[in-house]
Amino acid sequence: MRITSVEAHVLVDPDYDVGATSSAQDNLVVEIRTDEGLTGVGETDVNPWIGAACLTAPGTHTMGQCLRDMLIGADPLDTTAIWDRLYTGSAMNGRRGAVVNVIGAIDIALHDLAGQYLGKPCHALLGEQVTDAVTPYASLQPETSDFDSYKESLVRWALEAQRLGFTAAKLEVTFSGPYAHMGLREPWSRATEVIGAVRTAVGPTFGLMVDVQYAFPDADSCLATIADWRQFDLRFVETPVASDDLAALARVATEQPIPIAVGEWLTTRFEFIDLIEQGKIQIAQPDIGRVGGFTEAMRVCRLTQAKGLRVVPHLWKTGLSIAAAVHLAAVTPNCPWIEFLPAQLSESSLRRSLLAREPVLSDGVIRVSHEPGLGVTIDREAMEGFEEAARRLHRW
Ligand SMILES: [Mg+2]
């Protein structure tokens, strides 16, 4: 089997809000076709116009080759060899950042293809299955710019997540710092008030996580505030300080008892080695597309196993990423949850309608698929609508 074409789909939710701290409003979907008539699909969490350029920009020398050109004619079953060739061949432009994000979408599509060709689910290509049911937590981020309505919406959404069968939910509590959501500007004591209101509403046994999206300027301000959060029995606090400030992360992770989770933005195992060794975090959060696909995410999983840490994959895209995370978690014994944006509780129409068929929650878990490949179906009409919205915004 040989690869005959590689296509980038730039997608945008036509109702996107540039003030929202949400990357679910756009998407880059990569489709890879072969001479056997099979098509594999992957997605990644990066500005999709930049991603499309990374895929298609022509190369003029050996250290900065065109990703698409390197794929045409290759055997798609050779996933690890292709990953290493793409990484090495694009090194002068890539090694980290957007190029690796796009290699991630390619790698997911290659695994989808390989699974279809071999008649095996993606997880069977990744390793030995350790569970047939994966536990998702619901990520909750209402789109409102008024504090009182945000608090009221989060309480209502957490109760709705509970009603839908989730056993845990993550509260996006981004009221200050560089990525404050939709213009919200509140003192940190008010975050404590929101988490407390949700904890009271959902009861003592429901799992709660909190994501503050890099809000604290330093370790001292973070430690002073989250000392008040011990009463809420949080499963973890995510990205408390800038992910480049590994010294501050190390202090937050070691000077208080709540587990610290980081990793959503990182690319390659090499950045996770620094995060784990210098940042001293307890939970690594590779985003499967962004870190470099299944191939690199599995390398990060093995790294966390060697260090005795947990891994909880980040995702903020569509059911395609959810399917990928389920396959990864199926072979990863130290993965207690995967992230999950419930379609019923997402403001993004892209999240809600890009797929015609995706993993479903049942009795609080997602059953591991045994269908060949990823086991998802794209809604072609919906995808064309999102592509058209992207073309109206910016022609590339
Ligand atoms: Mg986050």
Residues whose N, C-alpha, C, O or C-beta is under 5 A from the ligand:
A	BS01	MG	D211 E264
